[in-house]
Amino acid sequence: MSAQPVITEDSLSTAQADSSRSSATALPELPTLSDSLQSLEDLIEAVAAKIPCNQEAPINQRHRRAFQKVMETYFKSLETAFPYKKLETVYNRHVEKENKGEK
């Protein structure tokens, strides 16, 4: 006849600790659907940023702002060189003289 093992509180707590350690390392936690979607969105943004003609790419936005500054400077210099605000009065003055001379 073989002797049956005696179960004590110490042996139970040791067995529970061993099972909790093995269950904690048994399976890796799978990513959730929202984590997967977020990683896909990040990947799409990274790929789209590398497309040369993408207007929303950070480098293209910097180029756009720099070009906008250059164009603003250019048109301000045109306005300074020729006062477009006075164009209407100059135009009306000379057109009226030409029309009176033709009649």
Residue pairs with C-beta under 8 A, 6 or more apart in sequence:
5 11
31 39
48 54
48 56
48 57
49 56
49 57
49 58
50 57
51 57
54 60
55 61
55 64
